[in-house]
Amino acid sequence: MYKPEPLDTSHVQLPPALLELTEQIARNVHENWSAARLAEGWTYGTVRDDEKKTTPCLIPYDELPESEREYDRITAMQTLKMIVALGYTIEKK
């Protein structure tokens, strides 16, 4: 049985600049997800239907329900925390 073992990032405190970056990454995560779905033939639909390849999430990030945006934010935040936990630094040029 598969048991997920994500890197422990509970000790990582992101600086304010990286916290601001989280929303930009979350938006880009959605844009990449949307582009991939469209390339696979998915279209907008009021309900998700895997057989018909429709989903209500093929809309701009700002129009997503808060729960969907939060999912993307968590992905972004955990990615940034993992980078820091592994000893990397992120600097804006």
N, C-alpha and C positions, 0 to 999 in steps of 0.2 A: 504494500500500500504506500502510495506517495505521501510524503510528509514534507511540506514546504519548510525551508530553512533560510529565510531571508537574512541578510547581514543585519546584525543588531546596530541600529542607528539611534537608539534611545538616548544616548549620551551626547549626541551632536546638537549643538546650538548654532543655528545659522545666523550670520550677521544680517542686519537690516537690508543691505543691498541685495543679498541673495534671496531674502524673503520676497522682495519686490520682483525678482526675476521669476519666482514661482508662477505668477499669473501669466507671464509671457510664455513660459514653457507649457503651461496647461493649455493655453490657447493654441499653441503650435501642435501639441499632442492631438487636439481635436481636429485641426486642419489636416494633419497627416492621416489620421484615422478616416476622416471623411474622403480624402483623395483616394485612399486605398479601397474603400467601399464602392465609390463611384466607378473606379477602374474594374472592380469585380462585377459590375452590373447592378449594384444596389440603387434604389431610388427612394425618395421621400415617401412615407406613408404614415397615416395616423397611428398605426400599430405596427409593432415589429412582427414580420412574417418571414422566417428563414426560407421557406419554399418560394415565396414570391419575391424575396430579396427587397423587402421594404422595411424602413425604420423611421421613427419620428425624430431621430437624432441627426439626420442629414439637414441641419440648419446651422446658421452662424452661431458661433460660440456664445455670443451675448444673448441669444434667444433660447439657449438650452435651459432646462429646469436646473435650479440650484444644485440638486442632487447629482446631476451629470457633470456640472462644472466642478463640484467638489471632488468627484472621482478623478478627474483630470488633474486637479491641484494636488491630490495625495500622490499620484504617480510622479508629478514633477518634484514635489517636496522630498519624497523618498529617494529619488534619483540624485538630487543635490546632496542630500545627507549621506548617501552612499559614497559619492565622489569625495566628500570631505573626510568621511570615516576611513577611507583608503589612503588618506594622506595627501591628496591633491589640493591645490588651491585654485580658486577661480578669481580672475582679475579682469576688470573691464579696461580696455585700452582706449 
